[in-house]
Amino acid sequence: MTLQCPRAYLGVRQDLLPTHWEIVSGRVPLRLKASQVQRGELLCIYQDEKGRSVGSVRRLAPGGYKCISDGAGSFRCRRGR
């Protein structure tokens, strides 16, 4: 299974994010900076036009799956044992 970070967003409300994603910090992310797996969560970090980190969104990794990130917004998840 492959999951993608939500596309860049500007002042989006929590209820407008794709299912299972939630805002961690920030308020006006503009474009994706990085992605990573951290403590069973998929984390997407966004930056402003000057390259500063300005926000992030996260979701729990799907139950029963082990996920890795390519660091650029994509997560590959395989069924774990």
Secondary structure in CASP SS format (residue, H / E / C, confidence):
PFRMAT SS
TARGET T0000
AUTHOR 0000-0000-0000
METHOD secondary structure of the structure
MODEL  1
M C 1.00
T E 1.00
L E 1.00
Q E 1.00
C C 1.00
P C 1.00
R C 1.00
A C 1.00
Y C 1.00
L C 1.00
G C 1.00
V C 1.00
R C 1.00
Q H 1.00
D H 1.00
L H 1.00
L C 1.00
P C 1.00
T C 1.00
H C 1.00
W C 1.00
E E 1.00
I E 1.00
V E 1.00
S E 1.00
G E 1.00
R C 1.00
V C 1.00
P C 1.00
L C 1.00
R E 1.00
L E 1.00
K E 1.00
A E 1.00
S E 1.00
Q E 1.00
V E 1.00
Q E 1.00
R C 1.00
G C 1.00
E E 1.00
L E 1.00
L E 1.00
C E 1.00
I E 1.00
Y E 1.00
Q E 1.00
D C 1.00
E C 1.00
K C 1.00
G C 1.00
R C 1.00
S E 1.00
V E 1.00
G E 1.00
S E 1.00
V E 1.00
R E 1.00
R E 1.00
L E 1.00
A C 1.00
P C 1.00
G C 1.00
G C 1.00
Y E 1.00
K E 1.00
C E 1.00
I E 1.00
S E 1.00
D C 1.00
G C 1.00
A C 1.00
G C 1.00
S E 1.00
F E 1.00
R E 1.00
C E 1.00
R E 1.00
R E 1.00
G C 1.00
R C 1.00
END
